């Protein structure tokens, strides 16, 4: 059972050698699923039921998890439209400062704030463009100790993503006070990368390479390998392009099969949780971050829309469904928080 510990109401304040692809399971939706020889490839466990659009998941030092509900604006322990309480990140110094960071929407903008659980939120960054559907929401501390934030373009025409003065359609890199982090492409700017439509998931591998989802483009969903100062093309390019000045995605999928949100990394496997596609996409990468083999789908249609995704400290994946929203078809148990454990050569530890 998940216990409510904080409820926050937000409003506008005054080339290396390629390895082998992962051994992917074919789950049946039951608590455990095996291959044709009867061996177990994956274990699927429903951790919680009856949630309302779980959006972000982050773990405390003691191993317990924080989960945001987009529409209720509550933070749980174990948030109309696409705005609300979105991503959550735990301070690397949580044992001493007891602080978590959140990405949230107000009536006029999107913001990043910090709070102590059960306390009031303190905005550290305001003025991120807000729209009905493309609000970004990814937030996580990188291996360098700085806070990274994925934002949405905030306009249907893509007017913010390529504008270096706008916070929309970007990945931002900042200090815990919301200031530009040392080493940013432009010293006085928060912008780490640009040309994004809607970044709702970011994660790093053990070599400190950064991956991000790209959601809500017209033709293709993307998984991008994020590099300092690169422009990822929106709105000029939707998917893979030919302009050498723009970074191409690591891989793409048709929007109907993707519209992915959360991203997580287990060893050399990168996973992305998809809304329209109602699946996890799994890709295997080499030591330099290039794709190995073909992306493989998992859980296709079994739990509906998938949004939240994180690698847990024990090597499992935690996934949140997103059926209690427009476009979803909720069942009696939705929304749910699901734990996946891979075995028999797959990523993760059983």
N, C-alpha and C positions, 0 to 999 in steps of 0.2 A: 504494500500500500504506500502511496505517496502522501506525505503530510504537508499541508500548507504552512509555510513559514513566513511568507511576506506577500502582501498584496499592494501593488503600486498603481495608483491612478495618475495618469499623466495628462497634462493639459498645457496650453501655451503659457509659459511664465512670462509676469511682467518681465667522339663515337667509341664507346666501349663495347665489349662482346655481349651480344644479346643473350639473355637468360631464357628460361622456359616460361610460357604463359601459365597462370595459376590453374590449379585443378579445381574446376568449378562444379558445384553441386547442382542437382535438379530437385529442389525441395518440393514437397507435396503440400506444405502449409501446416503440417502437423508439428508437434513440439520437436520431433527429430526426424530427419530424412536421410535415407541412405542411397547408395548407388545400386547398380544392377546386381552386384555380388552380395548385397545385404550389409556392406560396411557403411558406417555413418560418415557422411561428408559434411553435414551441417546440422546444428541444433538450433531450433527456433523457439524462443520463449517469449510469451507476452508478459511484460513486467507490470503494466498498468492499463486500465481501461477507463472509459468515460471522461477523457480529457477533451479540451476544447482548443483545437488547432495548436498542438505543441510545436514551437518554432525553433527554439535554441536549446542546446544541452551543453552543460559544462560540469566538470568534476572538481570537487573540493579536495584538499590534501588528504582527508581521511577516507577518500574513495566514494563518498556519497555524491549524488548528482543533483544539480540544479536544472530545472526544466521551466522554460517560459511558456505561457499560454498567450497567444497573440491577442485574442479578442477579449479575454477577461483581464488582461494586464496584471496577471499574477505570476509570481515566481514560486514554483513548487520544488520541494526536495524529494528524492529517490533517484497569447494575446489575441465592420463593414468595409469592404475593399481589402486591400492588401496591407494596410497600415495597422499599427498597434505596437505591442511589446514584441520585439523581434529577437535579435541575437543577444547572447550573453557570454561573457568571458570572465574568468576568475583571475584576480591579480596574482602574478608570480610570487608576491610577498604576502599572500593571504594569511599565512600563519601569524603574521605580525600586524597587518593592516586591516584584515577582515573585510576587504573591499571586493566587490564585483562590479563589472562594467556592462552596460546594456545599451542596445540600439533601439530607439523607440520613435513613434510618430506623435506629433501634436496636430492641432487643427491647421497649422500653417507650414510646418516643416518637419524634417526628420532630425533626430538629435542623438548624440552620444552622452551618456551620463554615468555617474558612479554612485554607489550607495553601499552602506553596510546593511546586511539583511535585517528586515523589519524597520529600517530607517527610511528617510526621505531621499529621493534621487536628487543629485546635484549635477546640472548640465555642465559638461566640459567642452562641448562643441555644438553649435546651433547652425541653422541656415542651410542644411542639406536639403536639396529640392525634394518636394513631396508630390506625389501624384496618386491617382486612384489605385494603380496596380504595380508600378515599377519603383519600389522604394528601397531595393537592396536589403540590407539588414545583417550581412555577415560581420562578425566581430570576433577577433581572436588575438592573443599575444603570440608574436612570432618568436623564433629561436633567439633573436637578438634582444628580446625583452621589451620591444616596442609594440604598441597597439595598432593593429591593422583593421581597417573598416572598409567593407564593400558597399558601395552606394548604387542606387538606381539612377537612370538618366533623368527621370522625372518629367519627360515630355514625350509626346507621341512622335514628334518629328526628329528626335535625337539631337536636339540643339545644345545639350549640356555636355555630352560625352567627350566631344573634341575641344571644348572650351577650357583652356588651362586655368581660367579664373573661376570656374564653377566647381562646386564640390560634387555635382551630379555625374553619374556614369564613370566613377573612378574607384580605384582602391587607394585609400588614404593610409598614411603611416605617421603616427604621432606619439608624443610622450603621454604619460598618464594625466597630464594637465591639459591635453588637447592642443598642444603646440607642435609645429613641424619637428619631426625627429631629426637628429644629426645624420647626415649622409643622404638625405632626400635628394632627388634629381635637381630640384630648385631649393636652395637653402631656406627661403622664406615661405615655401609652399608645403601643404600637407600631401600633395599628390605624389603617389608612388607609381601608378600606371593609369592610363586613360583609355578612352574608346570602348567603354563597357556599356552594355544595355541594362543589366540588372544582376548584380553580383550578390548571391545569397549564400554562398559557401566558399570557405577558404581553408586550406590545410597545408602542412609541410611534411616532407619525408625526412628520413634520418640524415640526409645530406643537405638539409636546409633548403631544398627546392620547394617553391610555393606553387600550389595548384588552386584554381578557382573555377567555379561554375559560371556559365553565362546563360541566363534565362530570358524567356519572353521575346526573343528575336522572331522575325516573321517566318523564316524558312528552317533555321537550324539552331539546335542547342549546342553548346560548346563546353569542352573541358580545356582550360588554358593552363600552360606553364607560364607563371607570371615572372617577368624580369623587370628590373629597375628601369623606369623611364619609358617603357615600351607603350605604343598605342595599339590597341587590339581591334581597331577598325570600325566600330559602330559610330555613326550609321552608314558609313561609306561601304562597308563590307559586312555581309551577313553570312557567316561561315568562312570558308577558305577563299582567299583572294590572291591576286597577282602583284599587288603593290608592295615593292620591297621595303617601303617605309613603314608598313604595318605588319604587326606580328600575327602569324597564322595560328589557329588553335592546334592543340595536341591531337584532338579528335573531335568529330562532330556527329550529331544524330539528327534525323528529321524532327522538327518541333513536336509532331504528334507522338513521337516515341521518347520524348525527353522533357523539355521544360524543367530542367533539374535545379535543385536547390542546394541541399547540404552536400559537403565533400568531406571525405575521411581517407586517411592513408593507413594501411597495415603493411609493414615491410615494403615490398615494391608493388603492392596492389593499391590502386587508387579507385575509390568508389564514389559514386554520385547518386543521390536520391532524387527521383523524378516525380513530378506532379502529373502532367498530362500522360506521360509514358507509363505511370503506375508500375515502376520497377526500380531496381538498383542497376546501374551500369557499372561493370567492373572492368578495369583496364590494368594490364601489367606493364610496368615501365622498366627500362634498363637503368644501369648505374648513372647514366647522364640524363635521365629524364625523358628519353624517347620511348615511343610506344612499341610494345612487343605483341605480335599477333593481332587478333581482332577483339574488340570490346565484347564482353559477354553479358547478357541480361540475367537478372535473378529476381525472383518473387514476382514475376510478371502477372499483374492483375489480381494477385492473391490478397493484398491488403488495401487495395485502392491507391489513392494518391499518397506519395511518400515525400516528406520534406526534411525534417530534422535528421541529421546523421552525424555521428561522432565516433571516433575510436576510443573505447574505454581503457582505463589503466590496465585491465586484466587481459587485453588483447582481443576482446570481443567488439562487435559493432552494435551500437544502439541506434535504432531507427524510429522516427515518429511519423505516424500517419497524419494526413491533413484532409480528412473527409468532411469535417464539420465546417465547411466553407462553401462559397459559390463554386459550382463545378464539381463538387463532391457528392457522393451517394452514400451517406453514413449508414452503417449497420448498427445493431443494438449495442455493440461494444466500443464503437468509435467515440473519440479518437484513441488510438492505442500507442503504447511505447513497447518496442520489440527489441529483443536481444538476439544477435546471431553469433554463433561460435563455429568457426571453420576447423576442419580436421582433415586427415588423410592427404596431406600435402598442400592444402589450401592455406591461406593466410589466417592469422589469428591463432590462439592457443585454446585447446579444449581442457 
